[in-house]
C-alpha cells in the first residue's frame, strides 16, 4: 500500500464514520501520537505527509474509534515488520 492510498483510506473512514479531526486527534494523542491538531487535519485533507509510523498510529486510532460503530469502515494500515 502506498502512503497516498493509506492517507485516502484513512480520510474516507473518518468521513464515513462521522468523526472530526478533533475527535481523532484526542484519541490519537492518547495512544502516543506526536502530531498537533492542525497537522492531523492537514494529513486528513491530503496536504501533509506523515512517516509510515505516524500514518500507522493515525490509522490505529481511527480503527479503535470506529470499532463500536454499527457500520465499520476500517482504515487500512501497513503492519511494520518486527525487528529481531
N, C-alpha and C positions, 0 to 999 in steps of 0.2 A: 504494500500500500504506500502511495506517495504521501508526502506531507500535505499536499493540496487536498487529496482525497480524504485524509483523516480530518482536516480542518472542515471541509464541506460536510462530511457526515456528522461531525460534532455540532456544527451550526444547525443542520436540519433537525437533529434530535432535540436540541434545546428549543428550537422554534415549535416543533410539533408537540412537545411536552408542555408548552406554555410557560417556560421558565424565562426569567430575565437574566441579564449578565450579572446583576447584583445577587440574585438567588444563587447562581452558580459560583460566583466568586466567594461568597461566605463559606460554602461547603468546601470548595477547592482549597481555600486558605487554611481551613480547619484540618485538612488532611496533609498539610505540609507544603502546599503550593507557594511559590515565591512571587507571583505576578501581582501587580497593582490592579485595581478595578478597571482603570482606563485601558490597560494592556489586555485584560481579558476581553473587554468589549471590542477592542480593535482586532484581536485574534478572531473572535466570532464573526466579525464582519469582513474578514479576509484581507485586512490591511496591515497585519503584524504577524511576523513569522516567529515560531517558537522552536526550541530544541525538541528532539524526539522525547526526551524525558518529560519536559513540561507538557507537551501535547498529550502524552500518556496520562499524566496526572489530571489534566483537564477532562479527558475522556472518562477516566475512572470516576471523577466527581460527578459528571453527567450521569453515568450509569447508576451510581448509588442514589442519586436524587430521583431518578425515574423508575427505580425498581418496584416501587409500590403503586405506580400509576396503573389504571385499567389498561391503557394501551402502552406498550413498552417500546418506543423507538430507541434502539441502542446505538450509542456512539461506538464505532469500532476503534480499537487501538492496537498498535503493534506491540506485541509482547517483547520485552527486552530479554536477550539471552542471559542466562545465568553464567557468571564467571566462576571458574574453578579456583 
